[in-house]
Amino acid sequence: MGSATQGVDGKMGNCSRRKWLQVGGIGLGGLSLGGLLERRARGEGLGKAKSVIVLFMSGGLPQHETFDPKPEAAEEIRGQFGAIPSKTPGLLVGELMPRTAQLTDRMAVIRSMVTGDNAHSTSGYQMLTGIPHSPLNRENAPPGRPNDAPCLGGMVRALRTSQHGIPAAISLPMRMANNNGQDPWPGTDAGFLGRSYDPWLIDCDPSLEDFRVPGGALPSEITLDRMGERRGLLDRFNRQADRLERLAEGQPLTKHQQQAIELLAGGRARDAFDLRRETDAMRDAYGRHRFGQSVLLARRLIEAEVPLVQVQWAPVDKNKPNGGGWDTHEKHNESLKGWLVPVLDQVYSTLIVDLEERGLLEQTLVCLVTEFGHTPRFNAQAGRDHWGNVFSIALAGGGIRGGIVHGRSDKDAAEPLDQPVRPCDYMATVFHCMGFEPETILRDVEGRPFPISRGQVITSLVS
C-alpha cells in the first residue's frame, strides 16, 4: 500500500509518513521533514522568484490588439486599431497599450501559446494545470475525475509553507466560473492533491470603502482565549511535536475556521489586507475599481511573503457588452477601446513599475495569461470568437529575461509558425523560476507520485 503522505515526496522513513497537522493553520503546511530535506537537496531557493502574481484574463486576451498585431493584414483580420513600437526592438504591440509598450524591456512575450481548445473551461483547465482536458472543447465542463489535476496554486501550497499566518496560495477577487458564476471551472482547486491544498479563494471587492480582511470575525465557537491557547501551542511546536499532533487531531477545525484563525493570528496578516495603508496616489494609480484594487492587494500580499496570488479579471461594469469581460463575441472594438485594454494597460504597467520601484520585481514573477486568444476574423456581430490555436501571454520579473519575444504566429495570428509553447511548458517555466524543476515529485491523497509538470522549461526566457 502506498504512503498517504501529501505534499513533497520524502524519504525519511517514519518521518515522511507522519501527518504534521497545523494548529490554527500555522506550521509546516502539511510537509514532512523528509520532504523539507529533499527540497533542500534539490536546490530549492535557487530560483529568483520568491513570489508569483498571476493576472488571469478570463474570457480570452485578443492577440491581435495586444501582443501580436498584424498591421499588414486585411482590415477584417487586423481590426481597426493600429500597432505601436515598444522598448523591445522589432516588437510591435497594440496601440491601446502605450504604457505597456514602454515596459517590454522588462518582459518576455510568448506569441506561440497553444492549447488547441476553444472552450473557456477546458482550455482554461490547461492553462491552470498544465494538463489537457479530456475531452477537449467541452464548455461548462465540471470539476472532478478524470480532470482533477491540481492547479498551479494547489501545487504551490504543497511546495511552499505559509508565512505570517497567510495561506501560501490565494485566488481573488472572484472564482472563474461558467453560467454567471454558478459552475466553477475544472482546474481551479487542488484536485487530487486534496482539499487541504486548495488555494484560498477570496470573493471580495477591495475597491469598496468598507473593505476589510476576509474572515475578520472569529467563528462563534472559537474564542479569543482558545485562539491564544493555539498560538501558545505553536510556540512550543518544535519541543512538543508529538503532543501538538495529538491535540490538533482532537480539535479539528473546518476550513473556514482555520482561515479565520490564520488571518487573525498575526498583525502582519491583517495589515496585508488593509488598503487604507496605501496612499491615495497609489490607489488611484492602480484604478479605483475591483480589478485594480485587487492587483494592488496582490502586491501587498506578496510583500507579506505569500508565494502565489492569482487575480482573475473582474469586470469594471457588468452592464457593458459581453458582461464587461474579455469574451467579446460582440462589439469587440468598442469593448477593447472603451474599458478592457485601457484598464489592463493601466493596472499591468502600474504593477510592474510599482514592484520595480520597491525592489521586488526581480523576486516576483508576474504572469499575464489567459485561457485562449480570439479568432483571426470578426463574426457577424462585430466580435471575435474563441481561439486556442495560437495566442499570446507575457512574463516579467522573477528570473525572466526582459526584451524577449518567443515564437511567431502566421500572417493572420491564426497558427504558430515556430516554437509552439504548450501550457505544460509555461507551467514548467514558472516552477523553474520558483526553484523547482519539472520532475519535482508530489504525491496525491492516495500516495501516488506525480511530477509538477510534464513540460519543458523555455530556457530562452530565463536568466
NORWODA-V599624 format. One record per backbone hydrogen bond with DSSP energy under -0.5 kcal/mol. CO is the residue of the C=O (numbers start at 1). NH is the residue of the N-H. E is the energy in kcal/mol with one decimal. If there is no record, write none. Layout:
co={CO;CO}
nh={NH;NH}
e={E;E}
This chain:
co={7;12;13;13;14;14;15;18;19;22;23;26;28;32;33;34;35;36;37;38;39;39;40;43;48;51;52;52;53;53;54;54;55;55;56;56;57;58;60;63;63;66;70;74;74;75;76;82;84;87;88;90;91;93;94;97;98;99;100;101;101;103;104;104;106;107;107;108;108;109;109;110;112;113;114;119;119;120;121;122;123;124;125;125;126;128;133;137;138;144;146;147;148;151;152;153;154;155;156;158;163;166;168;169;170;171;172;173;175;176;178;178;178;179;182;183;185;189;190;191;192;194;195;199;200;200;201;202;202;205;208;213;219;221;223;224;225;226;227;228;229;230;231;232;233;234;236;240;241;242;243;244;245;246;247;248;254;255;256;257;258;259;260;261;266;267;268;269;270;271;273;274;275;279;280;281;282;283;287;289;290;291;292;293;294;295;296;297;298;299;300;301;302;305;307;308;309;310;310;311;313;317;320;321;322;326;327;328;331;332;333;334;335;335;336;336;339;340;341;342;343;344;345;346;347;348;349;350;351;352;353;354;355;355;356;360;361;361;363;363;364;365;365;366;366;367;367;368;369;372;373;379;381;382;382;383;385;387;388;388;391;393;394;395;396;397;398;399;404;405;406;406;408;408;410;415;418;421;422;422;423;424;424;425;426;427;428;429;430;431;431;432;433;437;438;440;441;442;443;444;448;450;457;458;458;461}
nh={443;15;16;17;17;18;18;20;21;24;26;23;31;36;37;38;39;40;41;42;43;44;43;46;50;365;54;309;55;367;56;311;57;369;58;313;60;326;62;66;68;94;73;77;78;79;378;95;93;89;91;92;86;84;97;101;102;102;103;87;104;106;107;403;397;403;404;110;395;111;406;393;421;391;423;123;124;124;125;126;127;128;129;131;130;152;135;139;141;147;148;144;192;155;156;157;158;159;160;8;166;163;308;200;310;202;312;204;177;185;181;182;183;182;184;178;188;151;193;194;445;197;198;201;171;202;203;173;204;208;211;216;222;223;227;228;229;230;231;232;233;234;235;236;236;237;240;244;245;246;247;248;249;250;251;251;258;259;260;261;262;263;264;265;270;271;272;273;273;274;275;277;278;283;284;285;286;287;289;293;294;295;296;297;298;299;300;301;302;303;304;306;305;307;52;170;54;172;312;56;315;320;323;324;325;328;329;384;335;336;337;338;339;340;341;342;343;344;345;346;347;348;349;350;351;352;353;354;355;356;357;358;360;361;359;363;364;398;50;51;366;53;367;368;396;55;369;394;57;61;387;382;331;332;333;379;375;373;115;116;113;110;368;108;366;400;49;463;109;407;111;112;417;418;413;410;408;114;425;426;427;428;455;429;430;431;432;433;434;435;436;435;49;440;453;452;9;450;7;447;444;442;459;461;462;401}
e={-1.4;-1.5;-0.8;-0.6;-1.1;-0.8;-0.8;-1.0;-1.0;-0.6;-1.2;-1.4;-1.8;-2.2;-2.4;-2.3;-2.5;-1.8;-2.1;-2.0;-0.6;-2.3;-1.1;-1.8;-0.9;-2.5;-0.5;-2.5;-0.6;-2.8;-0.8;-3.3;-0.8;-2.3;-1.8;-1.8;-1.8;-0.8;-0.6;-0.8;-2.5;-2.7;-1.7;-2.1;-2.9;-2.3;-1.0;-2.3;-2.4;-0.6;-2.3;-0.7;-1.2;-3.0;-2.0;-2.0;-0.7;-0.7;-2.2;-2.3;-0.6;-2.3;-1.2;-1.8;-1.0;-1.3;-1.6;-0.5;-2.6;-0.6;-3.1;-1.8;-2.8;-1.6;-0.5;-2.6;-0.6;-2.3;-1.4;-1.3;-1.8;-1.8;-2.0;-0.5;-2.8;-1.9;-0.5;-0.7;-0.9;-1.8;-0.9;-0.8;-2.4;-2.2;-2.3;-2.2;-1.3;-1.5;-2.9;-0.8;-2.2;-1.0;-1.4;-2.6;-2.8;-3.2;-2.4;-1.8;-0.5;-2.0;-0.6;-0.9;-1.7;-1.3;-0.6;-3.1;-0.8;-2.3;-2.4;-1.7;-2.2;-2.0;-1.9;-0.8;-2.7;-0.6;-0.6;-0.6;-0.9;-1.9;-1.5;-1.0;-2.0;-0.7;-2.3;-2.5;-2.2;-2.1;-2.2;-2.2;-2.0;-2.1;-2.0;-1.0;-0.6;-2.1;-2.0;-2.6;-2.4;-2.0;-2.4;-2.8;-2.3;-1.4;-0.7;-0.9;-2.5;-2.1;-2.1;-2.3;-2.6;-1.8;-2.3;-1.7;-1.6;-2.8;-1.7;-0.7;-1.1;-1.5;-1.3;-1.7;-1.8;-2.2;-2.6;-2.0;-1.6;-1.2;-1.4;-2.6;-1.5;-2.1;-2.0;-2.2;-2.0;-2.0;-1.9;-2.2;-2.1;-1.7;-1.1;-2.0;-1.5;-0.5;-2.4;-2.2;-2.4;-2.6;-0.6;-2.3;-0.6;-1.7;-1.3;-1.7;-1.7;-2.1;-2.0;-2.2;-2.4;-2.6;-2.5;-2.2;-1.9;-2.3;-1.4;-0.8;-1.4;-2.3;-3.2;-2.2;-2.8;-2.9;-1.7;-2.0;-2.4;-2.2;-2.4;-2.8;-2.8;-2.1;-2.8;-1.5;-3.2;-1.0;-1.5;-0.7;-1.1;-2.4;-2.0;-1.8;-0.5;-2.9;-0.6;-0.6;-1.8;-3.3;-0.8;-2.1;-3.1;-0.9;-1.4;-1.4;-1.7;-2.4;-0.5;-3.3;-1.9;-2.8;-2.5;-2.4;-2.1;-2.6;-3.1;-3.1;-3.2;-1.5;-0.5;-2.7;-2.9;-0.5;-2.6;-0.5;-3.2;-1.1;-1.8;-2.4;-1.1;-2.5;-0.9;-2.0;-2.6;-2.3;-0.6;-2.0;-2.1;-2.5;-2.3;-2.1;-1.2;-0.6;-2.9;-1.4;-2.6;-2.3;-1.6;-2.0;-1.7;-2.4;-1.0;-2.2;-2.4;-2.7;-1.6;-2.0;-0.6;-4.1}
